[in-house]
Amino acid sequence: MNVNVPTKFPSVEWFQALQELVNSQEEKYRRLGYADSRALFRIKAGDGLKTDRAFGVIFDVYSCTEVRDLGPDEADAWDPDWVLEASFTDWKEMIENVRAHGRADSDHTLNRLSLLQHPFRIYGADQMRVDQFYRQQFSYQEFIDEAAALDTVY
């Protein structure tokens, strides 16, 4: 993957670029601890994004094994352990912050942004499965922080 090539967000290519970066750094993710979940990243329409978008990502121990672009009917069938959802505007702000600082600053971490379920929301059908996000959040934060290496366009 050439990280200097502009990659559109939201797109399956953007999430696959993060996947490639994760999978090229197994030792880094081993130090963070394993991550084992079926995640759904949802971007709500607005600010130029005409429809909601959803991407399924499978984290398996120290790697990211699958990324899928999920249509409206596929998102629920994906059976995610947890869903991370925010508006397109809030996703852009977080990504731009990561790009500007090389990683999320303290006001733009997934933990901070979802703490009060606003502006990001983490939820799922089974709270025990949602809890995986909180127990393994360092790995998921690093996944998002990999966006610092991407030339993201909107």
N, C-alpha and C positions, 0 to 999 in steps of 0.2 A: 504494500500500500504506500503510495506517495502522499504523505501528509501535507505536502505543499500544493496539492491540487484542491481547488475549492470544492467543499462538500456541503450539499444543501441540508439544512435542518428544517423541518423534520423529514427524514428519509431513512429507508432501510440501509442505504449506503453509509449514512452517518453513524448509525449504531454498529454496523459491520466494521467500520474503521476503528471504533472503540474496542470492539471484539478483537481485532487483529493486534492492537496495541497491548491489550491484556494478555493475550496468548503468547506474545513475544517476551513477556517478563514474568515467567513462572516464579522465579525466586522472590521477586518483590511481593507477589500475591501469597506466596507460601508464608512469608514473614507476617503478613496481615492476618492469616488464619483462613481456614476454608470458608467458602461461600457455596451454599447448595440451595438453589431456589429457582422457581419459575416466576419470573417477574413480568409485569406489564407496565410499560411506560406510556402514559396517555397524555397527549397534548390537546388541550381544548381549543376550539376554533376562536378566531378573533384576530385583530391587528393584522389583517391581510391573509390569514389562514382561513380558508373557506369552510373546511370541515374538520371535525375532530380526527385525530390520528392516534393509532395505537401500535405499539411494537412489543412483541414478545421476546424475551431474552432468557436463556437458560444458563445459569451459573452452576458449574459442576466442579467442586473442590477448589482447584486453583486456576481454573480456566473458564472461558465463556464458550459454550459449545454450540449455541444456536441463537440466531437472530431472525425474527420474522416480522414482516409487515402484515398487520392484522386488519382486515376489513371490519366494518361495524358488526356483522354477524359472527365474526370469528373471535372477537375479543373475549366474550363471556365463555365461549367454548375452550379457550386457551387454558382455563382452570388455573389462574395464577395463584401463587402463594400470597403475593401482595401486589398492589397497584400503586404506582406513584403517579399522581395526576396534578396538573397545573395548567394555567392558561399559556397560550403561545407566548404572550408578553413576558410572563414570569420565567418561562424556560429560557427565552432569549436573554433576559437580564442575568440569570445564573450562568449561562454559557459565556456571555461576554465578560463576566467577572472572573471566571476560571481562566479565560484567555488572557485577561489583563494582568493577573497575578500569578499565573502558572499553576494555580490550584484555587479552590474556593476560599475566599477570606471568611472570617468567622461569622459574618452576616449572611453568607451565601452557601453554607454547608447544607446538605440534605437534612441533617438533624435540626438545624436552626429554622430552615424554611418550612419544615413540616411539624415543628414542635406544637403549635397550636392549631394544626390542620389548616393553616393559612399562611402563605399563599399556596403552598404545596399540601397535598393531602395523601396520606398513606392509608389504605384500607384493603379489605379482602373479605371473603365469605367466612373464613375461619380465623379467629383471633390468634390461635396457636400458630398458624402458618404465617400470619402477618408478623408475629413476633420474630420470625427469622430475619426480617429486615433490621430490626433493632439490635439483634445479637450479632449480626454480621455486617453492620453498616459501614465499617471502615473499608471493606472491600468494595461495597457499592459506591461509596464516595470516591474511591480511587478510580473506579470505572468511569464515573462522570468527569473526574479531574483529568482523565486522558484527553478530554476535549481541548486542553491547552495546546496540544500538539497539532490540532486540526485547523485548517483554514475554513472556518464555518461561514457559510453564506445563508441568507434567509429568503 
